[in-house]
Each structure stands twice: as structure tokens, then as C-alpha cells.
């Protein structure tokens, strides 16, 4: 059964969603139509340098962000 938005947010509450986090970068890659490439940072500001995910929990957080945006998020319009 498909979760609604509120249920999905509760399911994902344990992930760090700060700007530049693995979850955030997964969500952003989905939004901009980029392929999956688990990482954090590298987006300027206070996000720090790009760091590729190697720990399983970081890879999971990235994919959770990507999947979340695919299901409930938006896509960048290039028009």
C-alpha cells in the first residue's frame, strides 16, 4: 500500500535532511534529473566539499532522499 506524504515523512524522520546531507543530495539529484550517485556536500555555501558515500547507512540515506523525491517531490522544469 502506498504511503501518503505525512506517513512518508514520519518513516523518513531519522534521516539527516540538512542542506548538503546524503538525503538532501539524493533528493536534489532526483529533482534535477541526474542519475544516482550517492554523495553529500559539494553544493557551495556551508555544505562542505563533495564526499562520496561509502558507509551503507549513508548510501541508504541518499537513496531514501532520491526515492522520496521521485515519489512525492518535484522535477526541475528546463523550459
mmCIF file of the N, C-alpha and C atoms, coordinates in Angstrom:
data_MODEL
# 
_entry.id   MODEL 
# 
loop_
_atom_site.group_PDB 
_atom_site.id 
_atom_site.type_symbol 
_atom_site.label_atom_id 
_atom_site.label_alt_id 
_atom_site.label_comp_id 
_atom_site.label_asym_id 
_atom_site.label_entity_id 
_atom_site.label_seq_id 
_atom_site.pdbx_PDB_ins_code 
_atom_site.Cartn_x 
_atom_site.Cartn_y 
_atom_site.Cartn_z 
_atom_site.occupancy 
_atom_site.B_iso_or_equiv 
_atom_site.pdbx_formal_charge 
_atom_site.auth_seq_id 
_atom_site.auth_comp_id 
_atom_site.auth_asym_id 
_atom_site.auth_atom_id 
_atom_site.pdbx_PDB_model_num 
ATOM 1   N N  . UNK A 1 1  ? 0.841  -1.187 0.000   1.00 0.00 ? 1  UNK A N  1 
ATOM 2   C CA . UNK A 1 1  ? 0.000  0.000  0.000   1.00 0.00 ? 1  UNK A CA 1 
ATOM 3   C C  . UNK A 1 1  ? 0.880  1.243  0.000   1.00 0.00 ? 1  UNK A C  1 
ATOM 4   N N  . UNK A 1 2  ? 0.530  2.187  -0.837  1.00 0.00 ? 2  UNK A N  1 
ATOM 5   C CA . UNK A 1 2  ? 1.298  3.414  -0.967  1.00 0.00 ? 2  UNK A CA 1 
ATOM 6   C C  . UNK A 1 2  ? 1.084  4.322  0.244   1.00 0.00 ? 2  UNK A C  1 
ATOM 7   N N  . UNK A 1 3  ? 2.192  4.868  0.761   1.00 0.00 ? 3  UNK A N  1 
ATOM 8   C CA . UNK A 1 3  ? 2.103  5.803  1.890   1.00 0.00 ? 3  UNK A CA 1 
ATOM 9   C C  . UNK A 1 3  ? 1.684  7.181  1.384   1.00 0.00 ? 3  UNK A C  1 
ATOM 10  N N  . UNK A 1 4  ? 1.008  7.930  2.239   1.00 0.00 ? 4  UNK A N  1 
ATOM 11  C CA . UNK A 1 4  ? 0.731  9.314  1.900   1.00 0.00 ? 4  UNK A CA 1 
ATOM 12  C C  . UNK A 1 4  ? 1.930  10.166 2.329   1.00 0.00 ? 4  UNK A C  1 
ATOM 13  N N  . UNK A 1 5  ? 1.901  11.435 2.017   1.00 0.00 ? 5  UNK A N  1 
ATOM 14  C CA . UNK A 1 5  ? 3.025  12.337 2.307   1.00 0.00 ? 5  UNK A CA 1 
ATOM 15  C C  . UNK A 1 5  ? 3.391  12.340 3.784   1.00 0.00 ? 5  UNK A C  1 
ATOM 16  N N  . UNK A 1 6  ? 2.403  12.469 4.655   1.00 0.00 ? 6  UNK A N  1 
ATOM 17  C CA . UNK A 1 6  ? 2.661  12.523 6.100   1.00 0.00 ? 6  UNK A CA 1 
ATOM 18  C C  . UNK A 1 6  ? 3.289  11.216 6.594   1.00 0.00 ? 6  UNK A C  1 
ATOM 19  N N  . UNK A 1 7  ? 2.771  10.092 6.150   1.00 0.00 ? 7  UNK A N  1 
ATOM 20  C CA . UNK A 1 7  ? 3.327  8.801  6.542   1.00 0.00 ? 7  UNK A CA 1 
ATOM 21  C C  . UNK A 1 7  ? 4.769  8.646  6.057   1.00 0.00 ? 7  UNK A C  1 
ATOM 22  N N  . UNK A 1 8  ? 5.030  9.115  4.851   1.00 0.00 ? 8  UNK A N  1 
ATOM 23  C CA . UNK A 1 8  ? 6.393  9.039  4.310   1.00 0.00 ? 8  UNK A CA 1 
ATOM 24  C C  . UNK A 1 8  ? 7.350  9.893  5.129   1.00 0.00 ? 8  UNK A C  1 
ATOM 25  N N  . UNK A 1 9  ? 6.936  11.090 5.511   1.00 0.00 ? 9  UNK A N  1 
ATOM 26  C CA . UNK A 1 9  ? 7.800  11.963 6.315   1.00 0.00 ? 9  UNK A CA 1 
ATOM 27  C C  . UNK A 1 9  ? 8.093  11.318 7.668   1.00 0.00 ? 9  UNK A C  1 
ATOM 28  N N  . UNK A 1 10 ? 7.121  10.672 8.270   1.00 0.00 ? 10 UNK A N  1 
ATOM 29  C CA . UNK A 1 10 ? 7.343  10.007 9.554   1.00 0.00 ? 10 UNK A CA 1 
ATOM 30  C C  . UNK A 1 10 ? 8.307  8.833  9.390   1.00 0.00 ? 10 UNK A C  1 
ATOM 31  N N  . UNK A 1 11 ? 8.167  8.112  8.298   1.00 0.00 ? 11 UNK A N  1 
ATOM 32  C CA . UNK A 1 11 ? 9.037  6.970  8.023   1.00 0.00 ? 11 UNK A CA 1 
ATOM 33  C C  . UNK A 1 11 ? 10.488 7.415  7.834   1.00 0.00 ? 11 UNK A C  1 
ATOM 34  N N  . UNK A 1 12 ? 10.665 8.615  7.329   1.00 0.00 ? 12 UNK A N  1 
ATOM 35  C CA . UNK A 1 12 ? 12.000 9.117  6.995   1.00 0.00 ? 12 UNK A CA 1 
ATOM 36  C C  . UNK A 1 12 ? 12.565 10.074 8.045   1.00 0.00 ? 12 UNK A C  1 
ATOM 37  N N  . UNK A 1 13 ? 11.896 10.223 9.171   1.00 0.00 ? 13 UNK A N  1 
ATOM 38  C CA . UNK A 1 13 ? 12.298 11.236 10.152  1.00 0.00 ? 13 UNK A CA 1 
ATOM 39  C C  . UNK A 1 13 ? 13.677 11.006 10.738  1.00 0.00 ? 13 UNK A C  1 
ATOM 40  N N  . UNK A 1 14 ? 14.195 9.792  10.691  1.00 0.00 ? 14 UNK A N  1 
ATOM 41  C CA . UNK A 1 14 ? 15.501 9.515  11.289  1.00 0.00 ? 14 UNK A CA 1 
ATOM 42  C C  . UNK A 1 14 ? 16.672 9.940  10.399  1.00 0.00 ? 14 UNK A C  1 
ATOM 43  N N  . UNK A 1 15 ? 16.404 10.361 9.156   1.00 0.00 ? 15 UNK A N  1 
ATOM 44  C CA . UNK A 1 15 ? 17.478 10.810 8.267   1.00 0.00 ? 15 UNK A CA 1 
ATOM 45  C C  . UNK A 1 15 ? 17.804 12.281 8.496   1.00 0.00 ? 15 UNK A C  1 
ATOM 46  N N  . UNK A 1 16 ? 19.079 12.606 8.397   1.00 0.00 ? 16 UNK A N  1 
ATOM 47  C CA . UNK A 1 16 ? 19.522 13.999 8.430   1.00 0.00 ? 16 UNK A CA 1 
ATOM 48  C C  . UNK A 1 16 ? 19.114 14.640 7.112   1.00 0.00 ? 16 UNK A C  1 
ATOM 49  N N  . UNK A 1 17 ? 18.333 15.697 7.176   1.00 0.00 ? 17 UNK A N  1 
ATOM 50  C CA . UNK A 1 17 ? 17.853 16.367 5.975   1.00 0.00 ? 17 UNK A CA 1 
ATOM 51  C C  . UNK A 1 17 ? 18.466 17.759 5.796   1.00 0.00 ? 17 UNK A C  1 
ATOM 52  N N  . UNK A 1 18 ? 19.535 18.032 6.525   1.00 0.00 ? 18 UNK A N  1 
ATOM 53  C CA . UNK A 1 18 ? 20.214 19.330 6.410   1.00 0.00 ? 18 UNK A CA 1 
ATOM 54  C C  . UNK A 1 18 ? 20.728 19.532 4.986   1.00 0.00 ? 18 UNK A C  1 
ATOM 55  N N  . UNK A 1 19 ? 20.884 20.802 4.605   1.00 0.00 ? 19 UNK A N  1 
ATOM 56  C CA . UNK A 1 19 ? 21.423 21.147 3.290   1.00 0.00 ? 19 UNK A CA 1 
ATOM 57  C C  . UNK A 1 19 ? 22.783 20.472 3.098   1.00 0.00 ? 19 UNK A C  1 
ATOM 58  N N  . UNK A 1 20 ? 22.920 19.719 2.015   1.00 0.00 ? 20 UNK A N  1 
ATOM 59  C CA . UNK A 1 20 ? 24.172 19.046 1.708   1.00 0.00 ? 20 UNK A CA 1 
ATOM 60  C C  . UNK A 1 20 ? 24.277 17.635 2.247   1.00 0.00 ? 20 UNK A C  1 
ATOM 61  N N  . UNK A 1 21 ? 23.297 17.184 3.059   1.00 0.00 ? 21 UNK A N  1 
ATOM 62  C CA . UNK A 1 21 ? 23.342 15.832 3.631   1.00 0.00 ? 21 UNK A CA 1 
ATOM 63  C C  . UNK A 1 21 ? 23.127 14.792 2.529   1.00 0.00 ? 21 UNK A C  1 
ATOM 64  N N  . UNK A 1 22 ? 23.375 13.532 2.842   1.00 0.00 ? 22 UNK A N  1 
ATOM 65  C CA . UNK A 1 22 ? 23.157 12.466 1.863   1.00 0.00 ? 22 UNK A CA 1 
ATOM 66  C C  . UNK A 1 22 ? 21.705 12.448 1.394   1.00 0.00 ? 22 UNK A C  1 
ATOM 67  N N  . UNK A 1 23 ? 20.760 12.554 2.311   1.00 0.00 ? 23 UNK A N  1 
ATOM 68  C CA . UNK A 1 23 ? 19.342 12.573 1.949   1.00 0.00 ? 23 UNK A CA 1 
ATOM 69  C C  . UNK A 1 23 ? 19.044 13.767 1.032   1.00 0.00 ? 23 UNK A C  1 
ATOM 70  N N  . UNK A 1 24 ? 19.535 14.929 1.409   1.00 0.00 ? 24 UNK A N  1 
ATOM 71  C CA . UNK A 1 24 ? 19.309 16.150 0.639   1.00 0.00 ? 24 UNK A CA 1 
ATOM 72  C C  . UNK A 1 24 ? 19.885 16.040 -0.770  1.00 0.00 ? 24 UNK A C  1 
ATOM 73  N N  . UNK A 1 25 ? 21.082 15.508 -0.892  1.00 0.00 ? 25 UNK A N  1 
ATOM 74  C CA . UNK A 1 25 ? 21.712 15.376 -2.207  1.00 0.00 ? 25 UNK A CA 1 
ATOM 75  C C  . UNK A 1 25 ? 20.981 14.361 -3.066  1.00 0.00 ? 25 UNK A C  1 
ATOM 76  N N  . UNK A 1 26 ? 20.484 13.278 -2.478  1.00 0.00 ? 26 UNK A N  1 
ATOM 77  C CA . UNK A 1 26 ? 19.684 12.326 -3.247  1.00 0.00 ? 26 UNK A CA 1 
ATOM 78  C C  . UNK A 1 26 ? 18.425 12.972 -3.781  1.00 0.00 ? 26 UNK A C  1 
ATOM 79  N N  . UNK A 1 27 ? 17.775 13.731 -2.928  1.00 0.00 ? 27 UNK A N  1 
ATOM 80  C CA . UNK A 1 27 ? 16.561 14.434 -3.330  1.00 0.00 ? 27 UNK A CA 1 
ATOM 81  C C  . UNK A 1 27 ? 16.864 15.436 -4.445  1.00 0.00 ? 27 UNK A C  1 
ATOM 82  N N  . UNK A 1 28 ? 17.962 16.157 -4.321  1.00 0.00 ? 28 UNK A N  1 
ATOM 83  C CA . UNK A 1 28 ? 18.333 17.156 -5.328  1.00 0.00 ? 28 UNK A CA 1 
ATOM 84  C C  . UNK A 1 28 ? 18.698 16.500 -6.656  1.00 0.00 ? 28 UNK A C  1 
ATOM 85  N N  . UNK A 1 29 ? 19.421 15.391 -6.604  1.00 0.00 ? 29 UNK A N  1 
ATOM 86  C CA . UNK A 1 29 ? 19.775 14.709 -7.855  1.00 0.00 ? 29 UNK A CA 1 
ATOM 87  C C  . UNK A 1 29 ? 18.519 14.259 -8.585  1.00 0.00 ? 29 UNK A C  1 
ATOM 88  N N  . UNK A 1 30 ? 17.537 13.753 -7.862  1.00 0.00 ? 30 UNK A N  1 
ATOM 89  C CA . UNK A 1 30 ? 16.268 13.384 -8.473  1.00 0.00 ? 30 UNK A CA 1 
ATOM 90  C C  . UNK A 1 30 ? 15.580 14.614 -9.060  1.00 0.00 ? 30 UNK A C  1 
ATOM 91  N N  . UNK A 1 31 ? 15.523 15.681 -8.297  1.00 0.00 ? 31 UNK A N  1 
ATOM 92  C CA . UNK A 1 31 ? 14.864 16.918 -8.732  1.00 0.00 ? 31 UNK A CA 1 
ATOM 93  C C  . UNK A 1 31 ? 15.446 17.426 -10.051 1.00 0.00 ? 31 UNK A C  1 
ATOM 94  N N  . UNK A 1 32 ? 16.769 17.410 -10.161 1.00 0.00 ? 32 UNK A N  1 
ATOM 95  C CA . UNK A 1 32 ? 17.437 17.934 -11.354 1.00 0.00 ? 32 UNK A CA 1 
ATOM 96  C C  . UNK A 1 32 ? 17.577 16.904 -12.469 1.00 0.00 ? 32 UNK A C  1 
ATOM 97  N N  . UNK A 1 33 ? 17.005 15.703 -12.279 1.00 0.00 ? 33 UNK A N  1 
ATOM 98  C CA . UNK A 1 33 ? 17.027 14.692 -13.316 1.00 0.00 ? 33 UNK A CA 1 
ATOM 99  C C  . UNK A 1 33 ? 18.377 14.018 -13.489 1.00 0.00 ? 33 UNK A C  1 
ATOM 100 N N  . UNK A 1 34 ? 19.210 14.074 -12.473 1.00 0.00 ? 34 UNK A N  1 
ATOM 101 C CA . UNK A 1 34 ? 20.510 13.420 -12.536 1.00 0.00 ? 34 UNK A CA 1 
ATOM 102 C C  . UNK A 1 34 ? 20.373 11.960 -12.105 1.00 0.00 ? 34 UNK A C  1 
ATOM 103 N N  . UNK A 1 35 ? 21.316 11.144 -12.531 1.00 0.00 ? 35 UNK A N  1 
ATOM 104 C CA . UNK A 1 35 ? 21.341 9.748  -12.126 1.00 0.00 ? 35 UNK A CA 1 
ATOM 105 C C  . UNK A 1 35 ? 21.768 9.615  -10.667 1.00 0.00 ? 35 UNK A C  1 
ATOM 106 N N  . UNK A 1 36 ? 21.624 8.432  -10.148 1.00 0.00 ? 36 UNK A N  1 
ATOM 107 C CA . UNK A 1 36 ? 22.012 8.160  -8.752  1.00 0.00 ? 36 UNK A CA 1 
ATOM 108 C C  . UNK A 1 36 ? 23.533 8.094  -8.638  1.00 0.00 ? 36 UNK A C  1 
ATOM 109 N N  . UNK A 1 37 ? 24.070 8.832  -7.673  1.00 0.00 ? 37 UNK A N  1 
ATOM 110 C CA . UNK A 1 37 ? 25.499 8.850  -7.411  1.00 0.00 ? 37 UNK A CA 1 
ATOM 111 C C  . UNK A 1 37 ? 25.669 9.276  -5.954  1.00 0.00 ? 37 UNK A C  1 
ATOM 112 N N  . UNK A 1 38 ? 25.543 8.343  -5.005  1.00 0.00 ? 38 UNK A N  1 
ATOM 113 C CA . UNK A 1 38 ? 25.498 8.677  -3.574  1.00 0.00 ? 38 UNK A CA 1 
ATOM 114 C C  . UNK A 1 38 ? 26.679 9.522  -3.088  1.00 0.00 ? 38 UNK A C  1 
ATOM 115 N N  . UNK A 1 39 ? 26.353 10.715 -2.608  1.00 0.00 ? 39 UNK A N  1 
ATOM 116 C CA . UNK A 1 39 ? 27.344 11.656 -2.089  1.00 0.00 ? 39 UNK A CA 1 
ATOM 117 C C  . UNK A 1 39 ? 26.649 12.665 -1.195  1.00 0.00 ? 39 UNK A C  1 
ATOM 118 N N  . UNK A 1 40 ? 27.464 13.484 -0.534  1.00 0.00 ? 40 UNK A N  1 
ATOM 119 C CA . UNK A 1 40 ? 26.951 14.633 0.211   1.00 0.00 ? 40 UNK A CA 1 
ATOM 120 C C  . UNK A 1 40 ? 27.846 15.804 -0.083  1.00 0.00 ? 40 UNK A C  1 
ATOM 121 N N  . UNK A 1 41 ? 27.376 16.990 0.307   1.00 0.00 ? 41 UNK A N  1 
ATOM 122 C CA . UNK A 1 41 ? 28.165 18.210 0.118   1.00 0.00 ? 41 UNK A CA 1 
ATOM 123 C C  . UNK A 1 41 ? 28.370 18.554 -1.343  1.00 0.00 ? 41 UNK A C  1 
ATOM 124 N N  . UNK A 1 42 ? 29.321 19.463 -1.550  1.00 0.00 ? 42 UNK A N  1 
ATOM 125 C CA . UNK A 1 42 ? 29.687 19.848 -2.902  1.00 0.00 ? 42 UNK A CA 1 
ATOM 126 C C  . UNK A 1 42 ? 28.727 20.784 -3.595  1.00 0.00 ? 42 UNK A C  1 
ATOM 127 N N  . UNK A 1 43 ? 27.887 21.469 -2.824  1.00 0.00 ? 43 UNK A N  1 
ATOM 128 C CA . UNK A 1 43 ? 26.902 22.357 -3.444  1.00 0.00 ? 43 UNK A CA 1 
ATOM 129 C C  . UNK A 1 43 ? 27.096 23.814 -3.037  1.00 0.00 ? 43 UNK A C  1 
ATOM 130 N N  . UNK A 1 44 ? 28.245 24.142 -2.477  1.00 0.00 ? 44 UNK A N  1 
ATOM 131 C CA . UNK A 1 44 ? 28.515 25.518 -2.092  1.00 0.00 ? 44 UNK A CA 1 
ATOM 132 C C  . UNK A 1 44 ? 27.953 25.859 -0.726  1.00 0.00 ? 44 UNK A C  1 
ATOM 133 N N  . UNK A 1 45 ? 28.117 27.091 -0.366  1.00 0.00 ? 45 UNK A N  1 
ATOM 134 C CA . UNK A 1 45 ? 27.644 27.537 0.943   1.00 0.00 ? 45 UNK A CA 1 
ATOM 135 C C  . UNK A 1 45 ? 28.311 26.770 2.060   1.00 0.00 ? 45 UNK A C  1 
ATOM 136 N N  . UNK A 1 46 ? 27.523 26.329 3.022   1.00 0.00 ? 46 UNK A N  1 
ATOM 137 C CA . UNK A 1 46 ? 28.056 25.627 4.185   1.00 0.00 ? 46 UNK A CA 1 
ATOM 138 C C  . UNK A 1 46 ? 27.968 24.101 4.048   1.00 0.00 ? 46 UNK A C  1 
ATOM 139 N N  . UNK A 1 47 ? 27.757 23.594 2.830   1.00 0.00 ? 47 UNK A N  1 
ATOM 140 C CA . UNK A 1 47 ? 27.592 22.152 2.654   1.00 0.00 ? 47 UNK A CA 1 
ATOM 141 C C  . UNK A 1 47 ? 28.913 21.392 2.679   1.00 0.00 ? 47 UNK A C  1 
ATOM 142 N N  . UNK A 1 48 ? 30.015 22.078 2.541   1.00 0.00 ? 48 UNK A N  1 
ATOM 143 C CA . UNK A 1 48 ? 31.323 21.435 2.552   1.00 0.00 ? 48 UNK A CA 1 
ATOM 144 C C  . UNK A 1 48 ? 31.653 20.799 1.218   1.00 0.00 ? 48 UNK A C  1 
ATOM 145 N N  . UNK A 1 49 ? 32.823 20.162 1.136   1.00 0.00 ? 49 UNK A N  1 
ATOM 146 C CA . UNK A 1 49 ? 33.242 19.541 -0.127  1.00 0.00 ? 49 UNK A CA 1 
ATOM 147 C C  . UNK A 1 49 ? 32.417 18.295 -0.431  1.00 0.00 ? 49 UNK A C  1 
ATOM 148 N N  . UNK A 1 50 ? 32.405 17.930 -1.678  1.00 0.00 ? 50 UNK A N  1 
ATOM 149 C CA . UNK A 1 50 ? 31.705 16.698 -2.080  1.00 0.00 ? 50 UNK A CA 1 
ATOM 150 C C  . UNK A 1 50 ? 32.421 15.498 -1.480  1.00 0.00 ? 50 UNK A C  1 
ATOM 151 N N  . UNK A 1 51 ? 31.652 14.601 -0.869  1.00 0.00 ? 51 UNK A N  1 
ATOM 152 C CA . UNK A 1 51 ? 32.176 13.368 -0.287  1.00 0.00 ? 51 UNK A CA 1 
ATOM 153 C C  . UNK A 1 51 ? 31.306 12.225 -0.767  1.00 0.00 ? 51 UNK A C  1 
ATOM 154 N N  . UNK A 1 52 ? 31.923 11.261 -1.445  1.00 0.00 ? 52 UNK A N  1 
ATOM 155 C CA . UNK A 1 52 ? 31.186 10.090 -1.914  1.00 0.00 ? 52 UNK A CA 1 
ATOM 156 C C  . UNK A 1 52 ? 30.821 9.194  -0.741  1.00 0.00 ? 52 UNK A C  1 
ATOM 157 N N  . UNK A 1 53 ? 29.632 8.617  -0.801  1.00 0.00 ? 53 UNK A N  1 
ATOM 158 C CA . UNK A 1 53 ? 29.153 7.726  0.264   1.00 0.00 ? 53 UNK A CA 1 
ATOM 159 C C  . UNK A 1 53 ? 29.860 6.384  0.171   1.00 0.00 ? 53 UNK A C  1 
ATOM 160 N N  . UNK A 1 54 ? 30.340 5.890  1.308   1.00 0.00 ? 54 UNK A N  1 
ATOM 161 C CA . UNK A 1 54 ? 30.938 4.556  1.359   1.00 0.00 ? 54 UNK A CA 1 
ATOM 162 C C  . UNK A 1 54 ? 30.267 3.689  2.421   1.00 0.00 ? 54 UNK A C  1 
ATOM 163 N N  . UNK A 1 55 ? 29.763 4.327  3.489   1.00 0.00 ? 55 UNK A N  1 
ATOM 164 C CA . UNK A 1 55 ? 29.080 3.560  4.535   1.00 0.00 ? 55 UNK A CA 1 
ATOM 165 C C  . UNK A 1 55 ? 27.669 3.215  4.064   1.00 0.00 ? 55 UNK A C  1 
ATOM 166 N N  . UNK A 1 56 ? 27.218 2.023  4.417   1.00 0.00 ? 56 UNK A N  1 
ATOM 167 C CA . UNK A 1 56 ? 25.897 1.560  3.994   1.00 0.00 ? 56 UNK A CA 1 
ATOM 168 C C  . UNK A 1 56 ? 24.788 2.514  4.446   1.00 0.00 ? 56 UNK A C  1 
ATOM 169 N N  . UNK A 1 57 ? 24.871 3.038  5.665   1.00 0.00 ? 57 UNK A N  1 
ATOM 170 C CA . UNK A 1 57 ? 23.808 3.936  6.144   1.00 0.00 ? 57 UNK A CA 1 
ATOM 171 C C  . UNK A 1 57 ? 23.779 5.253  5.377   1.00 0.00 ? 57 UNK A C  1 
ATOM 172 N N  . UNK A 1 58 ? 24.929 5.708  4.871   1.00 0.00 ? 58 UNK A N  1 
ATOM 173 C CA . UNK A 1 58 ? 24.964 6.936  4.066   1.00 0.00 ? 58 UNK A CA 1 
ATOM 174 C C  . UNK A 1 58 ? 24.387 6.682  2.678   1.00 0.00 ? 58 UNK A C  1 
ATOM 175 N N  . UNK A 1 59 ? 24.714 5.533  2.117   1.00 0.00 ? 59 UNK A N  1 
ATOM 176 C CA . UNK A 1 59 ? 24.150 5.152  0.813   1.00 0.00 ? 59 UNK A CA 1 
ATOM 177 C C  . UNK A 1 59 ? 22.636 5.004  0.925   1.00 0.00 ? 59 UNK A C  1 
ATOM 178 N N  . UNK A 1 60 ? 22.179 4.406  2.014   1.00 0.00 ? 60 UNK A N  1 
ATOM 179 C CA . UNK A 1 60 ? 20.743 4.248  2.250   1.00 0.00 ? 60 UNK A CA 1 
ATOM 180 C C  . UNK A 1 60 ? 20.056 5.608  2.364   1.00 0.00 ? 60 UNK A C  1 
ATOM 181 N N  . UNK A 1 61 ? 20.665 6.547  3.078   1.00 0.00 ? 61 UNK A N  1 
ATOM 182 C CA . UNK A 1 61 ? 20.084 7.883  3.232   1.00 0.00 ? 61 UNK A CA 1 
ATOM 183 C C  . UNK A 1 61 ? 19.982 8.594  1.886   1.00 0.00 ? 61 UNK A C  1 
ATOM 184 N N  . UNK A 1 62 ? 21.021 8.468  1.069   1.00 0.00 ? 62 UNK A N  1 
ATOM 185 C CA . UNK A 1 62 ? 20.998 9.085  -0.261  1.00 0.00 ? 62 UNK A CA 1 
ATOM 186 C C  . UNK A 1 62 ? 19.846 8.525  -1.081  1.00 0.00 ? 62 UNK A C  1 
ATOM 187 N N  . UNK A 1 63 ? 19.740 7.192  -1.131  1.00 0.00 ? 63 UNK A N  1 
ATOM 188 C CA . UNK A 1 63 ? 18.679 6.561  -1.916  1.00 0.00 ? 63 UNK A CA 1 
ATOM 189 C C  . UNK A 1 63 ? 17.297 6.883  -1.357  1.00 0.00 ? 63 UNK A C  1 
ATOM 190 N N  . UNK A 1 64 ? 17.188 7.019  -0.044  1.00 0.00 ? 64 UNK A N  1 
ATOM 191 C CA . UNK A 1 64 ? 15.900 7.403  0.553   1.00 0.00 ? 64 UNK A CA 1 
ATOM 192 C C  . UNK A 1 64 ? 15.500 8.793  0.070   1.00 0.00 ? 64 UNK A C  1 
ATOM 193 N N  . UNK A 1 65 ? 16.446 9.718  0.014   1.00 0.00 ? 65 UNK A N  1 
ATOM 194 C CA . UNK A 1 65 ? 16.160 11.057 -0.498  1.00 0.00 ? 65 UNK A CA 1 
ATOM 195 C C  . UNK A 1 65 ? 15.786 11.040 -1.964  1.00 0.00 ? 65 UNK A C  1 
ATOM 196 N N  . UNK A 1 66 ? 16.504 10.264 -2.738  1.00 0.00 ? 66 UNK A N  1 
ATOM 197 C CA . UNK A 1 66 ? 16.218 10.150 -4.173  1.00 0.00 ? 66 UNK A CA 1 
ATOM 198 C C  . UNK A 1 66 ? 14.827 9.559  -4.380  1.00 0.00 ? 66 UNK A C  1 
ATOM 199 N N  . UNK A 1 67 ? 14.555 8.439  -3.700  1.00 0.00 ? 67 UNK A N  1 
ATOM 200 C CA . UNK A 1 67 ? 13.254 7.778  -3.837  1.00 0.00 ? 67 UNK A CA 1 
ATOM 201 C C  . UNK A 1 67 ? 12.119 8.669  -3.359  1.00 0.00 ? 67 UNK A C  1 
ATOM 202 N N  . UNK A 1 68 ? 12.366 9.391  -2.269  1.00 0.00 ? 68 UNK A N  1 
ATOM 203 C CA . UNK A 1 68 ? 11.336 10.280 -1.740  1.00 0.00 ? 68 UNK A CA 1 
ATOM 204 C C  . UNK A 1 68 ? 10.953 11.328 -2.787  1.00 0.00 ? 68 UNK A C  1 
ATOM 205 N N  . UNK A 1 69 ? 11.958 11.952 -3.412  1.00 0.00 ? 69 UNK A N  1 
ATOM 206 C CA . UNK A 1 69 ? 11.640 12.972 -4.401  1.00 0.00 ? 69 UNK A CA 1 
ATOM 207 C C  . UNK A 1 69 ? 10.971 12.374 -5.632  1.00 0.00 ? 69 UNK A C  1 
ATOM 208 N N  . UNK A 1 70 ? 11.375 11.175 -6.004  1.00 0.00 ? 70 UNK A N  1 
ATOM 209 C CA . UNK A 1 70 ? 10.731 10.516 -7.145  1.00 0.00 ? 70 UNK A CA 1 
ATOM 210 C C  . UNK A 1 70 ? 9.241  10.294 -6.875  1.00 0.00 ? 70 UNK A C  1 
ATOM 211 N N  . UNK A 1 71 ? 8.917  9.935  -5.645  1.00 0.00 ? 71 UNK A N  1 
ATOM 212 C CA . UNK A 1 71 ? 7.532  9.615  -5.295  1.00 0.00 ? 71 UNK A CA 1 
ATOM 213 C C  . UNK A 1 71 ? 6.689  10.843 -4.950  1.00 0.00 ? 71 UNK A C  1 
ATOM 214 N N  . UNK A 1 72 ? 7.258  11.777 -4.178  1.00 0.00 ? 72 UNK A N  1 
ATOM 215 C CA . UNK A 1 72 ? 6.466  12.879 -3.636  1.00 0.00 ? 72 UNK A CA 1 
ATOM 216 C C  . UNK A 1 72 ? 6.951  14.266 -4.040  1.00 0.00 ? 72 UNK A C  1 
ATOM 217 N N  . UNK A 1 73 ? 8.093  14.322 -4.660  1.00 0.00 ? 73 UNK A N  1 
ATOM 218 C CA . UNK A 1 73 ? 8.705  15.623 -4.940  1.00 0.00 ? 73 UNK A CA 1 
ATOM 219 C C  . UNK A 1 73 ? 8.341  16.214 -6.269  1.00 0.00 ? 73 UNK A C  1 
ATOM 220 N N  . UNK A 1 74 ? 9.208  17.066 -6.717  1.00 0.00 ? 74 UNK A N  1 
ATOM 221 C CA . UNK A 1 74 ? 9.014  17.861 -7.912  1.00 0.00 ? 74 UNK A CA 1 
ATOM 222 C C  . UNK A 1 74 ? 10.191 17.599 -8.846  1.00 0.00 ? 74 UNK A C  1 
ATOM 223 N N  . UNK A 1 75 ? 10.089 18.044 -10.068 1.00 0.00 ? 75 UNK A N  1 
ATOM 224 C CA . UNK A 1 75 ? 11.177 17.964 -11.030 1.00 0.00 ? 75 UNK A CA 1 
ATOM 225 C C  . UNK A 1 75 ? 11.445 19.351 -11.584 1.00 0.00 ? 75 UNK A C  1 
ATOM 226 N N  . UNK A 1 76 ? 12.700 19.653 -11.811 1.00 0.00 ? 76 UNK A N  1 
ATOM 227 C CA . UNK A 1 76 ? 13.100 20.930 -12.383 1.00 0.00 ? 76 UNK A CA 1 
ATOM 228 C C  . UNK A 1 76 ? 12.548 21.050 -13.792 1.00 0.00 ? 76 UNK A C  1 
ATOM 229 N N  . UNK A 1 77 ? 11.918 22.171 -14.082 1.00 0.00 ? 77 UNK A N  1 
ATOM 230 C CA . UNK A 1 77 ? 11.451 22.454 -15.419 1.00 0.00 ? 77 UNK A CA 1 
ATOM 231 C C  . UNK A 1 77 ? 12.543 23.230 -16.150 1.00 0.00 ? 77 UNK A C  1 
ATOM 232 N N  . UNK A 1 78 ? 13.015 22.716 -17.247 1.00 0.00 ? 78 UNK A N  1 
ATOM 233 C CA . UNK A 1 78 ? 14.092 23.356 -18.006 1.00 0.00 ? 78 UNK A CA 1 
ATOM 234 C C  . UNK A 1 78 ? 13.530 24.247 -19.103 1.00 0.00 ? 78 UNK A C  1 
ATOM 235 N N  . UNK A 1 79 ? 12.233 24.521 -19.069 1.00 0.00 ? 79 UNK A N  1 
ATOM 236 C CA . UNK A 1 79 ? 11.608 25.388 -20.074 1.00 0.00 ? 79 UNK A CA 1 
ATOM 237 C C  . UNK A 1 79 ? 11.922 26.832 -19.824 1.00 0.00 ? 79 UNK A C  1 
# 
